[in-house]
Amino acid sequence: MHFVVTCLDKDGGLDIRKANREAHLAFVKENSASIPVAGPLLDDEGTMMGSTLICEADNKAALEAMLANDPYAKAGLFKDVTIHGWKWVIGAPS
């Protein structure tokens, strides 16, 4: 099953994001089979303010367990995380 994960950084979180970015990118690459699409959310000035991931997992609980190991999550970067089931229609891989 696919999921869309939206994470919003807590106020003043840019320094936390920058300090943990390389470890976060390594985490995403290590889990690329489960996280095929990911990238930062940007504010109107182009500054990173959150993350969006499209993930594949057996269920929401399994996804939450995996994402708990993300260095951003471990660093306490996010003020809000939402996870929604998602049906990939346009542009889905064959």
MOPAC internal coordinates of N, CA, C and O (Angstrom, degrees):
PM7 1SCF
backbone

  N    0.0000 0     0.00 0     0.00 0    0    0    0
  C    1.4434 1     0.00 0     0.00 0    1    0    0
  C    1.5275 1   108.27 1     0.00 0    2    1    0
  O    1.2310 1   121.17 1   -36.52 1    3    2    1
  N    1.3363 1   115.37 1   143.48 1    3    2    1
  C    1.4623 1   120.28 1   177.96 1    5    3    2
  C    1.5242 1   110.47 1   -97.23 1    6    5    3
  O    1.2310 1   121.78 1   -28.38 1    7    6    5
  N    1.3395 1   114.20 1   151.62 1    7    6    5
  C    1.4528 1   122.12 1   179.06 1    9    7    6
  C    1.5193 1   108.78 1  -138.01 1   10    9    7
  O    1.2310 1   120.86 1   -30.45 1   11   10    9
  N    1.3315 1   115.96 1   149.55 1   11   10    9
  C    1.4561 1   122.04 1   168.99 1   13   11   10
  C    1.5253 1   106.47 1  -108.32 1   14   13   11
  O    1.2310 1   121.30 1   -53.23 1   15   14   13
  N    1.3225 1   115.11 1   126.77 1   15   14   13
  C    1.4587 1   121.81 1  -179.80 1   17   15   14
  C    1.5217 1   107.23 1  -113.45 1   18   17   15
  O    1.2310 1   120.76 1   -54.47 1   19   18   17
  N    1.3226 1   116.15 1   125.53 1   19   18   17
  C    1.4580 1   121.60 1   177.02 1   21   19   18
  C    1.5197 1   107.88 1  -119.08 1   22   21   19
  O    1.2310 1   121.12 1   -56.23 1   23   22   21
  N    1.3214 1   115.47 1   123.77 1   23   22   21
  C    1.4685 1   122.08 1  -178.09 1   25   23   22
  C    1.5191 1   108.22 1  -120.66 1   26   25   23
  O    1.2310 1   120.53 1   -53.20 1   27   26   25
  N    1.3150 1   116.60 1   126.80 1   27   26   25
  C    1.4626 1   121.41 1   176.79 1   29   27   26
  C    1.5163 1   109.17 1  -107.31 1   30   29   27
  O    1.2310 1   120.88 1   -49.11 1   31   30   29
  N    1.3290 1   115.92 1   130.89 1   31   30   29
  C    1.4621 1   121.14 1  -179.62 1   33   31   30
  C    1.5209 1   110.37 1   -69.56 1   34   33   31
  O    1.2310 1   121.55 1   -32.19 1   35   34   33
  N    1.3317 1   114.64 1   147.81 1   35   34   33
  C    1.4524 1   118.22 1   173.88 1   37   35   34
  C    1.5251 1   109.06 1   -71.36 1   38   37   35
  O    1.2310 1   120.55 1   -21.93 1   39   38   37
  N    1.3028 1   116.56 1   158.07 1   39   38   37
  C    1.4624 1   121.19 1   179.47 1   41   39   38
  C    1.5185 1   109.54 1   -55.43 1   42   41   39
  O    1.2310 1   120.64 1   -45.16 1   43   42   41
  N    1.3197 1   116.38 1   134.84 1   43   42   41
  C    1.4506 1   121.60 1  -179.64 1   45   43   42
  C    1.5226 1   113.51 1    74.06 1   46   45   43
  O    1.2310 1   119.92 1  -162.26 1   47   46   45
  N    1.3252 1   117.76 1    17.74 1   47   46   45
  C    1.4578 1   121.34 1  -175.13 1   49   47   46
  C    1.5148 1   115.77 1   -84.21 1   50   49   47
  O    1.2310 1   119.39 1   177.40 1   51   50   49
  N    1.3170 1   118.76 1    -2.60 1   51   50   49
  C    1.4590 1   120.28 1  -175.54 1   53   51   50
  C    1.5345 1   112.18 1   -59.11 1   54   53   51
  O    1.2310 1   119.77 1   140.85 1   55   54   53
  N    1.3163 1   118.05 1   -39.15 1   55   54   53
  C    1.4656 1   119.98 1   178.71 1   57   55   54
  C    1.5286 1   111.30 1   -64.99 1   58   57   55
  O    1.2310 1   120.30 1   141.02 1   59   58   57
  N    1.3439 1   117.02 1   -38.98 1   59   58   57
  C    1.4648 1   120.82 1   176.37 1   61   59   58
  C    1.5251 1   109.54 1   -63.23 1   62   61   59
  O    1.2310 1   120.62 1   136.32 1   63   62   61
  N    1.3248 1   116.43 1   -43.68 1   63   62   61
  C    1.4672 1   121.46 1   179.53 1   65   63   62
  C    1.5199 1   110.20 1   -59.70 1   66   65   63
  O    1.2310 1   120.42 1   129.96 1   67   66   65
  N    1.3124 1   116.81 1   -50.04 1   67   66   65
  C    1.4648 1   120.77 1  -178.08 1   69   67   66
  C    1.5288 1   111.37 1   -62.38 1   70   69   67
  O    1.2310 1   120.03 1   139.08 1   71   70   69
  N    1.3197 1   117.55 1   -40.92 1   71   70   69
  C    1.4625 1   121.53 1  -177.66 1   73   71   70
  C    1.5278 1   112.60 1   -67.28 1   74   73   71
  O    1.2310 1   120.35 1   154.04 1   75   74   73
  N    1.3363 1   116.93 1   -25.96 1   75   74   73
  C    1.4642 1   121.14 1  -175.94 1   77   75   74
  C    1.5245 1   113.44 1  -111.69 1   78   77   75
  O    1.2310 1   120.00 1  -174.64 1   79   78   77
  N    1.3312 1   117.60 1     5.36 1   79   78   77
  C    1.4649 1   121.37 1  -173.53 1   81   79   78
  C    1.5232 1   113.12 1   -61.42 1   82   81   79
  O    1.2310 1   119.54 1   133.22 1   83   82   81
  N    1.3131 1   118.48 1   -46.78 1   83   82   81
  C    1.4676 1   120.00 1  -177.96 1   85   83   82
  C    1.5278 1   111.13 1   -62.55 1   86   85   83
  O    1.2310 1   120.41 1   136.99 1   87   86   85
  N    1.3305 1   116.82 1   -43.01 1   87   86   85
  C    1.4652 1   120.24 1   178.26 1   89   87   86
  C    1.5288 1   110.89 1   -65.29 1   90   89   87
  O    1.2310 1   120.35 1   141.57 1   91   90   89
  N    1.3412 1   116.94 1   -38.43 1   91   90   89
  C    1.4651 1   120.88 1   177.29 1   93   91   90
  C    1.5284 1   110.48 1   -63.16 1   94   93   91
  O    1.2310 1   120.25 1   133.59 1   95   94   93
  N    1.3295 1   117.13 1   -46.41 1   95   94   93
  C    1.4680 1   120.21 1   179.80 1   97   95   94
  C    1.5268 1   110.96 1   -61.92 1   98   97   95
  O    1.2310 1   119.95 1   141.59 1   99   98   97
  N    1.3209 1   117.71 1   -38.41 1   99   98   97
  C    1.4689 1   121.08 1   176.57 1  101   99   98
  C    1.5270 1   110.21 1   -63.86 1  102  101   99
  O    1.2310 1   120.13 1   139.27 1  103  102  101
  N    1.3291 1   117.35 1   -40.73 1  103  102  101
  C    1.4668 1   121.92 1   177.53 1  105  103  102
  C    1.5282 1   110.56 1   -60.59 1  106  105  103
  O    1.2310 1   120.48 1   133.89 1  107  106  105
  N    1.3273 1   116.69 1   -46.11 1  107  106  105
  C    1.4650 1   120.22 1  -179.57 1  109  107  106
  C    1.5247 1   110.02 1   -63.66 1  110  109  107
  O    1.2310 1   119.83 1   135.89 1  111  110  109
  N    1.3206 1   117.93 1   -44.11 1  111  110  109
  C    1.4649 1   121.07 1   178.79 1  113  111  110
  C    1.5196 1   111.34 1   -61.96 1  114  113  111
  O    1.2310 1   120.03 1   138.29 1  115  114  113
  N    1.3328 1   117.56 1   -41.71 1  115  114  113
  C    1.4627 1   121.72 1   178.69 1  117  115  114
  C    1.5270 1   111.71 1   -63.95 1  118  117  115
  O    1.2310 1   120.60 1   153.93 1  119  118  117
  N    1.3160 1   116.46 1   -26.07 1  119  118  117
  C    1.4683 1   121.98 1  -178.07 1  121  119  118
  C    1.5283 1   112.02 1  -111.86 1  122  121  119
  O    1.2310 1   120.56 1  -151.69 1  123  122  121
  N    1.3230 1   116.54 1    28.31 1  123  122  121
  C    1.4695 1   120.38 1  -174.81 1  125  123  122
  C    1.5278 1   113.38 1   -62.60 1  126  125  123
  O    1.2310 1   119.61 1   155.51 1  127  126  125
  N    1.3091 1   118.34 1   -24.49 1  127  126  125
  C    1.4676 1   119.53 1   176.29 1  129  127  126
  C    1.5289 1   110.59 1   -67.16 1  130  129  127
  O    1.2310 1   120.48 1   149.06 1  131  130  129
  N    1.3150 1   116.70 1   -30.94 1  131  130  129
  C    1.4686 1   121.70 1   179.01 1  133  131  130
  C    1.5222 1   112.91 1   -97.14 1  134  133  131
  O    1.2310 1   120.45 1   160.72 1  135  134  133
  N    1.3402 1   116.74 1   -19.28 1  135  134  133
  C    1.4729 1   121.84 1  -179.68 1  137  135  134
  C    1.5286 1   108.20 1  -126.73 1  138  137  135
  O    1.2310 1   119.93 1  -101.58 1  139  138  137
  N    1.3367 1   117.75 1    78.42 1  139  138  137
  C    1.4653 1   119.13 1  -177.12 1  141  139  138
  C    1.5310 1   114.70 1   -75.83 1  142  141  139
  O    1.2310 1   120.14 1   160.37 1  143  142  141
  N    1.3376 1   117.33 1   -19.63 1  143  142  141
  C    1.4634 1   120.90 1  -177.50 1  145  143  142
  C    1.5302 1   108.09 1  -137.19 1  146  145  143
  O    1.2310 1   120.56 1   -49.58 1  147  146  145
  N    1.3441 1   116.53 1   130.42 1  147  146  145
  C    1.4592 1   119.78 1   179.16 1  149  147  146
  C    1.5154 1   109.99 1  -159.56 1  150  149  147
  O    1.2310 1   120.75 1   -26.27 1  151  150  149
  N    1.3178 1   116.18 1   153.73 1  151  150  149
  C    1.4544 1   120.44 1   176.01 1  153  151  150
  C    1.5077 1   110.78 1  -179.51 1  154  153  151
  O    1.2310 1   120.90 1   -16.23 1  155  154  153
  N    1.3377 1   115.87 1   163.77 1  155  154  153
  C    1.4614 1   120.09 1  -178.71 1  157  155  154
  C    1.5260 1   112.12 1   -78.02 1  158  157  155
  O    1.2310 1   121.49 1   -30.46 1  159  158  157
  N    1.3169 1   114.74 1   149.54 1  159  158  157
  C    1.4552 1   121.51 1   167.63 1  161  159  158
  C    1.5164 1   107.09 1   -84.94 1  162  161  159
  O    1.2310 1   120.46 1   -36.03 1  163  162  161
  N    1.3312 1   116.72 1   143.97 1  163  162  161
  C    1.4633 1   121.60 1  -177.14 1  165  163  162
  C    1.5220 1   110.58 1  -120.08 1  166  165  163
  O    1.2310 1   120.80 1   -37.43 1  167  166  165
  N    1.3250 1   116.08 1   142.57 1  167  166  165
  C    1.4580 1   119.18 1   173.59 1  169  167  166
  C    1.5355 1   108.99 1   -81.17 1  170  169  167
  O    1.2310 1   119.84 1     3.96 1  171  170  169
  N    1.3094 1   117.91 1  -176.04 1  171  170  169
  C    1.4639 1   122.05 1  -175.45 1  173  171  170
  C    1.5275 1   113.36 1   -63.22 1  174  173  171
  O    1.2310 1   120.21 1   159.31 1  175  174  173
  N    1.3213 1   117.20 1   -20.69 1  175  174  173
  C    1.4648 1   121.15 1   178.38 1  177  175  174
  C    1.5280 1   112.15 1   -94.59 1  178  177  175
  O    1.2310 1   120.20 1   178.90 1  179  178  177
  N    1.3340 1   117.22 1    -1.10 1  179  178  177
  C    1.4563 1   121.06 1   179.97 1  181  179  178
  C    1.5196 1   114.70 1    88.21 1  182  181  179
  O    1.2310 1   120.31 1  -168.46 1  183  182  181
  N    1.3286 1   117.01 1    11.54 1  183  182  181
  C    1.4584 1   121.92 1   178.90 1  185  183  182
  C    1.5257 1   109.53 1   -86.44 1  186  185  183
  O    1.2310 1   120.72 1   -43.50 1  187  186  185
  N    1.3318 1   116.24 1   136.50 1  187  186  185
  C    1.4657 1   120.29 1   179.50 1  189  187  186
  C    1.5176 1   110.13 1   -62.83 1  190  189  187
  O    1.2310 1   120.83 1   -45.86 1  191  190  189
  N    1.3517 1   116.03 1   134.14 1  191  190  189
  C    1.4607 1   121.80 1  -176.96 1  193  191  190
  C    1.5238 1   112.90 1  -137.86 1  194  193  191
  O    1.2310 1   120.60 1  -173.94 1  195  194  193
  N    1.3256 1   116.46 1     6.06 1  195  194  193
  C    1.4547 1   120.52 1  -178.34 1  197  195  194
  C    1.5139 1   109.90 1   170.82 1  198  197  195
  O    1.2310 1   121.18 1     9.51 1  199  198  197
  N    1.3155 1   115.35 1  -170.49 1  199  198  197
  C    1.4617 1   121.20 1  -178.41 1  201  199  198
  C    1.5186 1   109.91 1  -141.57 1  202  201  199
  O    1.2310 1   121.17 1   -31.14 1  203  202  201
  N    1.3318 1   115.36 1   148.86 1  203  202  201
  C    1.4584 1   121.89 1   169.83 1  205  203  202
  C    1.5171 1   107.49 1  -127.02 1  206  205  203
  O    1.2310 1   121.32 1   -46.92 1  207  206  205
  N    1.3235 1   115.08 1   133.08 1  207  206  205
  C    1.4540 1   121.03 1   178.27 1  209  207  206
  C    1.5193 1   108.85 1  -129.95 1  210  209  207
  O    1.2310 1   120.55 1   -39.02 1  211  210  209
  N    1.3093 1   116.55 1   140.98 1  211  210  209
  C    1.4559 1   121.74 1   167.53 1  213  211  210
  C    1.5156 1   105.12 1  -105.57 1  214  213  211
  O    1.2310 1   121.20 1   -58.38 1  215  214  213
  N    1.3176 1   115.31 1   121.62 1  215  214  213
  C    1.4624 1   120.78 1  -172.41 1  217  215  214
  C    1.5170 1   110.82 1  -124.02 1  218  217  215
  O    1.2310 1   121.71 1   -20.52 1  219  218  217
  N    1.3143 1   114.33 1   159.48 1  219  218  217
  C    1.4551 1   121.54 1   173.70 1  221  219  218
  C    1.5211 1   107.60 1  -125.62 1  222  221  219
  O    1.2310 1   121.15 1   -50.97 1  223  222  221
  N    1.3315 1   115.40 1   129.03 1  223  222  221
  C    1.4641 1   120.87 1  -179.91 1  225  223  222
  C    1.5262 1   108.38 1  -154.19 1  226  225  223
  O    1.2310 1   121.25 1   -17.33 1  227  226  225
  N    1.3243 1   115.22 1   162.67 1  227  226  225
  C    1.4681 1   119.74 1   178.41 1  229  227  226
  C    1.5151 1   111.37 1   -64.97 1  230  229  227
  O    1.2310 1   120.97 1   144.49 1  231  230  229
  N    1.3476 1   115.74 1   -35.51 1  231  230  229
  C    1.4590 1   120.23 1  -179.30 1  233  231  230
  C    1.5286 1   108.73 1  -162.59 1  234  233  231
  O    1.2310 1   121.11 1    -8.42 1  235  234  233
  N    1.3213 1   115.49 1   171.58 1  235  234  233
  C    1.4646 1   120.56 1  -176.41 1  237  235  234
  C    1.5235 1   111.87 1   -63.86 1  238  237  235
  O    1.2310 1   119.97 1   141.87 1  239  238  237
  N    1.3249 1   117.65 1   -38.13 1  239  238  237
  C    1.4690 1   120.56 1  -179.29 1  241  239  238
  C    1.5225 1   110.96 1   -63.25 1  242  241  239
  O    1.2310 1   120.21 1   138.53 1  243  242  241
  N    1.3298 1   117.20 1   -41.47 1  243  242  241
  C    1.4682 1   120.45 1   178.19 1  245  243  242
  C    1.5224 1   110.90 1   -64.59 1  246  245  243
  O    1.2310 1   120.53 1   140.67 1  247  246  245
  N    1.3195 1   116.60 1   -39.33 1  247  246  245
  C    1.4662 1   120.69 1   178.14 1  249  247  246
  C    1.5290 1   110.35 1   -65.11 1  250  249  247
  O    1.2310 1   120.22 1   134.28 1  251  250  249
  N    1.3214 1   117.18 1   -45.72 1  251  250  249
  C    1.4668 1   120.24 1   179.26 1  253  251  250
  C    1.5256 1   111.14 1   -59.54 1  254  253  251
  O    1.2310 1   120.12 1   140.74 1  255  254  253
  N    1.3291 1   117.37 1   -39.26 1  255  254  253
  C    1.4613 1   121.02 1   179.24 1  257  255  254
  C    1.5258 1   110.74 1   -63.92 1  258  257  255
  O    1.2310 1   120.36 1   138.00 1  259  258  257
  N    1.3382 1   116.93 1   -42.00 1  259  258  257
  C    1.4626 1   120.21 1   178.81 1  261  259  258
  C    1.5227 1   110.27 1   -65.76 1  262  261  259
  O    1.2310 1   120.15 1   132.88 1  263  262  261
  N    1.3275 1   117.33 1   -47.12 1  263  262  261
  C    1.4578 1   121.23 1  -176.02 1  265  263  262
  C    1.5273 1   112.94 1   -67.46 1  266  265  263
  O    1.2310 1   119.92 1   159.39 1  267  266  265
  N    1.3135 1   117.75 1   -20.61 1  267  266  265
  C    1.4666 1   120.42 1   176.70 1  269  267  266
  C    1.5262 1   111.12 1   -64.04 1  270  269  267
  O    1.2310 1   120.08 1   160.93 1  271  270  269
  N    1.3364 1   117.45 1   -19.07 1  271  270  269
  C    1.4628 1   121.94 1   179.30 1  273  271  270
  C    1.5239 1   113.45 1   -90.99 1  274  273  271
  O    1.2310 1   120.06 1   178.32 1  275  274  273
  N    1.3203 1   117.49 1    -1.68 1  275  274  273
  C    1.4619 1   121.42 1   176.98 1  277  275  274
  C    1.5303 1   108.22 1   -64.86 1  278  277  275
  O    1.2310 1   119.94 1   -50.26 1  279  278  277
  N    1.3276 1   117.72 1   129.74 1  279  278  277
  C    1.4660 1   119.87 1   178.49 1  281  279  278
  C    1.5313 1   113.99 1   -54.58 1  282  281  279
  O    1.2310 1   119.87 1   147.20 1  283  282  281
  N    1.3171 1   117.85 1   -32.80 1  283  282  281
  C    1.4673 1   119.43 1   176.13 1  285  283  282
  C    1.5305 1   110.39 1   -62.71 1  286  285  283
  O    1.2310 1   120.45 1   134.71 1  287  286  285
  N    1.3291 1   116.75 1   -45.29 1  287  286  285
  C    1.4657 1   120.39 1   179.26 1  289  287  286
  C    1.5231 1   110.42 1   -63.83 1  290  289  287
  O    1.2310 1   120.61 1   136.04 1  291  290  289
  N    1.3270 1   116.44 1   -43.96 1  291  290  289
  C    1.4724 1   120.10 1  -179.94 1  293  291  290
  C    1.5287 1   112.10 1   -63.00 1  294  293  291
  O    1.2310 1   120.40 1   149.83 1  295  294  293
  N    1.3305 1   116.83 1   -30.17 1  295  294  293
  C    1.4622 1   121.36 1   179.91 1  297  295  294
  C    1.5283 1   112.56 1   -82.89 1  298  297  295
  O    1.2310 1   120.16 1   175.35 1  299  298  297
  N    1.3283 1   117.29 1    -4.65 1  299  298  297
  C    1.4605 1   120.39 1   179.29 1  301  299  298
  C    1.5143 1   113.99 1    74.59 1  302  301  299
  O    1.2310 1   120.25 1  -149.41 1  303  302  301
  N    1.3347 1   117.13 1    30.59 1  303  302  301
  C    1.4636 1   121.17 1  -176.14 1  305  303  302
  C    1.5251 1   113.34 1   -69.16 1  306  305  303
  O    1.2310 1   119.90 1   144.26 1  307  306  305
  N    1.3193 1   117.79 1   -35.74 1  307  306  305
  C    1.4573 1   119.96 1  -167.67 1  309  307  306
  C    1.5236 1   113.61 1   -91.87 1  310  309  307
  O    1.2310 1   121.52 1   -43.09 1  311  310  309
  N    1.3537 1   114.70 1   136.91 1  311  310  309
  C    1.4622 1   120.04 1   172.53 1  313  311  310
  C    1.5183 1   110.56 1   -92.30 1  314  313  311
  O    1.2310 1   120.45 1   158.98 1  315  314  313
  N    1.3286 1   116.74 1   -21.02 1  315  314  313
  C    1.4637 1   120.16 1  -178.34 1  317  315  314
  C    1.5247 1   109.39 1  -153.37 1  318  317  315
  O    1.2310 1   120.75 1   -45.44 1  319  318  317
  N    1.3195 1   116.17 1   134.56 1  319  318  317
  C    1.4614 1   122.44 1   175.61 1  321  319  318
  C    1.5209 1   107.41 1  -131.56 1  322  321  319
  O    1.2310 1   120.93 1   -53.86 1  323  322  321
  N    1.3362 1   115.82 1   126.14 1  323  322  321
  C    1.4592 1   120.01 1   174.99 1  325  323  322
  C    1.5187 1   108.40 1  -119.20 1  326  325  323
  O    1.2310 1   121.21 1   -38.28 1  327  326  325
  N    1.3229 1   115.29 1   141.72 1  327  326  325
  C    1.4642 1   122.33 1   178.90 1  329  327  326
  C    1.5218 1   107.10 1  -129.44 1  330  329  327
  O    1.2310 1   121.62 1   -56.01 1  331  330  329
  N    1.3295 1   114.51 1   123.99 1  331  330  329
  C    1.4621 1   120.43 1   178.99 1  333  331  330
  C    1.5121 1   109.33 1  -127.49 1  334  333  331
  O    1.2310 1   120.64 1   -40.49 1  335  334  333
  N    1.3349 1   116.38 1   139.51 1  335  334  333
  C    1.4513 1   119.99 1   169.89 1  337  335  334
  C    1.5173 1   108.60 1   -60.67 1  338  337  335
  O    1.2310 1   120.77 1   -30.20 1  339  338  337
  N    1.3419 1   116.13 1   149.80 1  339  338  337
  C    1.4630 1   119.73 1  -173.36 1  341  339  338
  C    1.5197 1   109.89 1  -145.40 1  342  341  339
  O    1.2310 1   120.50 1   -45.53 1  343  342  341
  N    1.3075 1   116.64 1   134.47 1  343  342  341
  C    1.4569 1   122.54 1   176.00 1  345  343  342
  C    1.5219 1   107.66 1  -101.82 1  346  345  343
  O    1.2310 1   120.61 1   -68.52 1  347  346  345
  N    1.3171 1   116.43 1   111.48 1  347  346  345
  C    1.4662 1   122.75 1  -177.99 1  349  347  346
  C    1.5175 1   107.76 1   -80.02 1  350  349  347
  O    1.2310 1   120.02 1   -68.33 1  351  350  349
  N    1.3275 1   117.58 1   111.67 1  351  350  349
  C    1.4623 1   121.93 1  -176.76 1  353  351  350
  C    1.5285 1   110.31 1  -109.52 1  354  353  351
  O    1.2310 1   119.68 1   118.25 1  355  354  353
  N    1.3153 1   118.22 1   -61.75 1  355  354  353
  C    1.4449 1   122.74 1  -176.76 1  357  355  354
  C    1.5290 1   109.75 1   -86.04 1  358  357  355
  O    1.2310 1   120.09 1   -53.32 1  359  358  357
  N    1.3206 1   117.44 1   126.68 1  359  358  357
  C    1.4550 1   122.02 1   177.18 1  361  359  358
  C    1.5192 1   114.70 1    79.89 1  362  361  359
  O    1.2310 1   120.41 1  -171.75 1  363  362  361
  N    1.3230 1   116.82 1     8.25 1  363  362  361
  C    1.4771 1   119.75 1  -179.73 1  365  363  362
  C    1.5330 1   109.72 1   -65.18 1  366  365  363
  O    1.2310 1   120.76 1   -38.79 1  367  366  365
  N    1.3498 1   116.16 1   141.21 1  367  366  365
  C    1.4604 1   118.44 1   175.82 1  369  367  366
  C    1.5224 1   111.00 1   -64.46 1  370  369  367
  O    1.2310 1   120.77 1   -29.85 1  371  370  369
  N    1.2906 1   116.14 1   150.15 1  371  370  369
  C    1.4765 1   120.22 1  -177.58 1  373  371  370
  C    1.5073 1   111.56 1   -66.37 1  374  373  371
  O    1.2310 1   120.10 1   180.00 1  375  374  373

